[in-house]
């Protein structure tokens, strides 16, 4: 195992699988960040079966030769027991929260083997946690899907602010919808899309991969999120251009800038970016007559948001700072984080040739980006959904994307994720 | 990434108490805003949550532990690494309060410090009809522990949940400020070496006893 001492505390640079598994289950320390990184990324350097074998081997740790009886007892109580406890907990945590295996026969047989290990070894020796591990495995074997075992219930709606409804809920028109309420409903819809994304989708560039033979998208929730994002931009452009006079166009732009500003207050950076990019699209920028009618106040806010959302080769410092200071709930600008992930993974191979050393420093970067996204997924907005408004938004978004080709946006992420995007004309791959 | 984390402090919080008092539910409510309906005894789980306390960004690393079945060597390890402790009991169980006594003594022994940040948490306050631990009894315990703050919480209804974590975080920050003058990044390393010559100088906390 080699370390990078430039970071405090020193971080692991490279290590063999044996060394990583030992660190995962140390008796004298718990490094939860390390454990999280390992379990998030294990698929890029080992297989589930191999990991299980290494964990069992770790569980079977034996005392050094020639240990006296009293020393042995100390070793057993202060080292072996703790290591075994940690092995069981890692197994439980893996199966419960980090299970990313497909639904093959191999997976089923592995689950059964872990079950037998829990029943015939862990439980017999009397290490705590055997029972909950067995229950967990039974549930996985029976359903063999990715459903979480814990039943979680959302809190009641007492503290939600009252929605601000338009005059008529029957015929909703854009300028009639209060900007705060529009931002809220858009945010709820986007949070719902964000929370559906699972970890597996974020790994190994899955969102750029085409559907496999049986028609299952490897990252369908990421694609759904990105599709919504581009539909929103299309709609903003479409609705603005649809207005017949410069005055009306200006009013629509003002309304969208107001919505973007409210989205920023809700920490919804994704929507801020969509709106800012749409209003920066060539077709909108050239509307000279319209922009003359937009107030200085609106222009100032738009400039501010543009500064916040300007990306050049990844995160802008301003976005990074804003995100860092934002208390969740929060919706990050997902494309930017995906670009960062793709870049990190492309930077160097995970397994260093021949030496069988695993490039753990690289995995830490990947895991850090994923953890950030997960943090945002975990905390939901305390806002009341208004189904009529969400329906209104949804219908418009779909209509916008049916209307014509999606407008390519000036965003690095698109260029990186789609070679076709470089021409600036063709539809990026994730629209498909 | 160091630029991102430099302004933010990491604090280690450990949640201790008997089995079934609601340690995981309390933690899940705080971290994820959800109520866990099912009961699955914890082995050891760690969570992270960023919060703002008095204008300062804190990343809390919260260790949710096993209840009764956990063994001494492991508990000692938790106490060594933790900077602040939530000692949780259930107001529907006398024995769960009694178990905290031993935990507190062990923390003080291991830390060699009478003023370790601690918050006493009487959970399940929504089950008032099943209450067997009176508020008076809990206050007496709090007073005998140098006025460690006492809160009654309901993880079920999310009552006082944020408050207990924030109170604990404040105590840790205060301690951080008094024991490590102007050291920026090396707090963790220095804290270990530093004996505490000025222990008595630290002001006694005001009697913070908070009920719902």
Interface residues (C-beta under 8 A of the other chain):
Chain A: X7 X8 X9 X28 X29 X30 X32 X35 X36 X77 X78 X81 X82 X85 X86 X88 X89 X92 X93 X128 X129 X132 X135 X149 X150 X151 X152 X153 X154 X155 X320 X324 X325 X327 X328 X365 X368 X371 X375 X378 X379 X380
Chain B: X1 X2 X4 X7 X8 X28 X29 X31 X32 X33 X34 X35 X36 X37 X38 X40 X41 X43 X44 X45 X46 X48 X50 X51 X52 X57 X61 X63 X66 X69 X70 X71 X73 X74 X77 X81 X158 X185 X186 X188 X189
